[in-house]
Amino acid sequence: MKKLVANNQPNFLTRMFANEQIAQIKEIMSSTPHRLDPFFNPQRIAIIGASERGMYPSGVLRNLLDYGYKGEVYPVSLSRETVFGLKAYPDITKTPQTPDLAIIIVPRKAVLATLKQCVQKGVPAAVVITAGFAESDDEGKVLQTKLADFIKTNPITVIGPNCAGLADMHTKAISTRLPVPPKAGTVSFVSQSGALMMALYGLFADRQIGMNRILSLGNQLDVNLSESIAYLVADEKTQVIGTFIEGLQDAPAFANTLQEALIIGKSIILLKSGRTESGQAAAATHTAALAGSAKVFDAVCEQFGAIQVNDISEMMDTLQLAATFGDKLQGAGKIALVTQSGGLGSLSADLVEGFGLIAPPLSKALSQKLLDLPHIPDFGLLANPSDVRGSSVIGEATAETLAPFLNDSDTDAVVLLLAKSAVREQDVETAKSIVDATKSSEKPLIVIWVGQRHPVDDPDWALGHEILREAGIPLFAQASDGLRALSHLFHHWQFREKWLENPTNLQIPERKSKKERENKALSYAENMALLEKYQIPLAPAKLVKNEVDTLVAAQEMGFPVALKAISTELTHKSDAGLVELNLQNADELARAAKRVFERLGGHRIEGLQVQKMLPSGVEVILGISTDPQFGLVLAFGTGGILVELLDDVVLRLPPISETQVREMIKKTKAWRLLQGFRGSPPADIDALVTLIVNLSKMAVEETSTLDGLDLNPVIVLPKGQGAYAVDYRAFR
């Protein structure tokens, strides 16, 4: 039998769309059947290996019974007649009806036989929690290969092996172990680490973050990360997606999924390990994942608006704000800082600027409203940060102080900065007053509360920070955590708004499989044909065979000229002394040709290239390289001999539009040079943009045959004079 289609989701990235179509796209995506549906909305679940003992054999069944799953549950056990009062069956083929989902917790050598029984029964989906496969030892690798071969040819979808299961908080299909009862919400989380998924679930509960779905993938034998995220993007109950990534198995699909999320307005916050050699090795031994190129992965996330964070705390902070405020964090990122500590206020003002947010001056009208409040001392017009002093943020006065800020149309969010203990009885009223203030305004409010949180003696009252936490108000122990998370989300929504203004052809080209080949350098004629095909402007040049013809070519184009030996065997011609620049006359050219021939050292050459020396301009580098996971990647950066020293290169997946090219250029140090630096004229940026767009087209159309291309340097002349590649080499 043939394997079921992996993903029936319609692809909306093959055509342009208007913003008003996004709601329709969402509706179609969420209503399209998907092979992962049985995992999250099963009517009948079988637990194979069920028991009243053991972390998973008993824990999964206990969660289903305790947390309100309404469907039928079939324990499967060879040794028991009942499990927790439910009738047990000796194997899955004996269950009264066909389960929609099987949860497999049996010894690793029994997993294949168990899957065969599932297929015999007609079970469409299975979660294999059992570990000990490719992540473990050689025998485990053999067993996993056999599983993979079976799954490819049979109609069953498998998550795992070596995973911690999954859960849907709305349907209560808890196919894992949850340490606390589920709280339904809009955040979904997918992880390649089962233990980390379980630990983070506890952190979500600590912060009162409502979850929709959580999923542990394990070794990704069948269902992989890209498909899982795509499924959550299409899910109407999921608005925010968090993910922990160790490696990708389908990188182009991952990039397309990030685009889909950006289009329909779902935030993806991701944390990736395997960014160093040791991290990659750990990922491989943990879940048999491939880490891939960290720089290309970072570039893809940036290109498609995914929010990449550096640690668990930063991820939790950002997920909490995304879940709490959603798209309310659209806008310019103008922040009102309300503080009773001048020191904390000035520190936060520095952080606001550092994170690319804005703390605008208060309007005279707002300042006057504040001064009219009886508990705010009159020290003249207030600034931003607004130091409202201690009595203004104690007890009921706190809500009165916050109200003018929350109702002010000149800011996008309010940050309350408190530098004091949170364990006193008066802090209870302060916290309640903060909660009351948020009830009359939809403007985002976060609280930075720096001070004691753990009382020496057990108080008779609730703690202030606990009151805020239970009310779902984002609370942070230091200003940098909250402001960094705000920055991530404001910039994410700003990026999306700008990106949607120019949605050209959004389809990342499918990467055709390539046979092993020599990564052979193209000949001079092949280079010329390729560059001419895609209208890549070149500095005037001519290839000649001997010293005499060099003079004829130079006289035709005019001195000064450059002289280069052309050979597919030579990578760095300058290092070998085979490039002579700025030759002013026939005598200099003749002597240069003689030196070049003397330095060949036995290398075969196609000839000597005589090239017209271009006027002074800005040198940049352009190129196409092959990433083992994402395929062809565009590169742009500061060029010439400084390229390796500066490491000032931006990467993007093709195709990219003119608008995206300009944003790409702006991220490099070359941007200031191109605008005109220290008296130099502005460069021909329009010509450079056209060149890069043409290079992007080449990368798309030549995907199956092109391995790489270097244009270094490209000289961008003053405005109106063009941009020209001076040195170039391509590989197939």
RAURDA-V323741 format. One line per field, one symbol per residue. ss: DSSP state (~ for helix, > for strand, _ for the rest). phi: phi as a letter, one per 30 degrees, with the letter a starting at -180 (. if undefined). burial: + if it has 24 or more other ideal C-beta (glycine too) atoms within 12 Angstrom, else -. A space follows every 50 residues. Layout:
ss=???
phi=???
burial=???
This chain:
ss=__________________~~~~~~~~~~~~~_____~~~~___>>>>>__ ____~~~~~~~~~~~~_____>>>>>_____>>__>>>>__~~~______ >>>>___~~~~~~~~~~~~~~___>>>>_________~~~~~~~~~~~~~ ~~____>>>>_____>>>____>>>________>>>>>>>>__~~~~~~~ ~~~~~~____>>>>>>________~~~~~~~~~~_____>>>>>>_____ ~~~~~~~~~~~~~~__>>>>>>____~~~~~~~~~~~______~~~~~~~ ~~~___>>>__~~~~~~~~~~~~~~~~~~____>>>>>>__~~~~~~~~~ ~~~~___>_____~~~~~~~~______________>>__~~~~___~~~~ ~~~~~~______>>>>>>>_____~~~~~~~~~~~~~~~____>>>>>>> _____________~~~~~~~____>>__~~~~~~~~~~~~~~~~~~~~~~ ____________________>__~~~~~~~~~~____>__>>>>__~~~~ ~~~~~~~___>>>>>>____________>>>>>__~~~~~~~~~~~~~__ ______>>>>>>_____>>>>>>>>>>___>>>>>>>>_~~~~~~~__>> >>>____~~~~~~~~~___~~~~~~_______>_~~~~~~~~~~~~~~~~ ~______>>>>>>>>>_>____>>>__>>>>_
phi=.dddddacddccccbdbceddddddeddddcdebddeddcbddbbcccjd acbjececddddddddcjdcddbcdcadcbdbbhicdcbdaddcddbddd bcccbbeedcdddddddddedjddbbccdecjcddcaddddddddddddd ddcbdbcbcjdibcjaabdddidccaccdbedcdacccbbbdcdddeddd eddedeciddccbbaccidhdbdcdddddedddddddccbbcacbcaccb dedddddddedddcicdccbbbcicbddddddddddbhccdiddddeedd dddcidccccadddddedddddddchddcdkdidccccbcbddddddddd dedddicbcdedddddddddddddccdccjddcbdcdcieddbbiddddd ddedddcdddbcaccccccadccddddddddddddddddcacdebbcccc ldccddcddcbddedddddddidebbdbdddddddedededdddddeddd dbdddddddddddcddbdhddddeddedddddechcdbdeabcbcbdddd deddddcjddbcbbdcaddcccddddicbbchdcadddddddddddddcd hiddbdlcccbdddddadcbcbabbccdccidbdbbadciddedddhcbc cbdddbdedddddddddcddeddddjbhjddddddddddddddddddedd dcedbdcaaccaccccdeejcjbbdcbaabbb
burial=---+-++-+-+++---+----+--++--++-+-+++++++++-+++++++ +----++++++++++-+-+-+++++++--+--++-+-++-+++-+--+++ ++++++-+-+++-++++++-+++++++++++++++----+--++-+++-+ +--++++++++++++++++++++++++++--+++++++++++++++++++ +-+++-++++++++++++++++++++++++++++++++++++++++++++ +++++++++++++++++++++++++----+--++-+++++++++++++++ +++++++++--+-++++++++++++++-+++-+++++++++--++-+++- ++--+-++++-+---++-+++-+-++-----++++++++--+++++++++ ++++++-+-+++++++++++++++-+++-+++++++++--+-++++++++ +-+--------++++++++-++++++++++++++++++++++++++--++ --++-+-++-+---------++-+-+++-++--+-++++-++++--+--+ +-++--+-+-++++++++-+--+----++++-+----++--++--++-+- ----++++++++++--+++++++++++-++++++++++++--+----+++ ++++++++-++++++-+++++-+++------+++++++++++++++++++ -++-++++++++++++++---+++++++++++
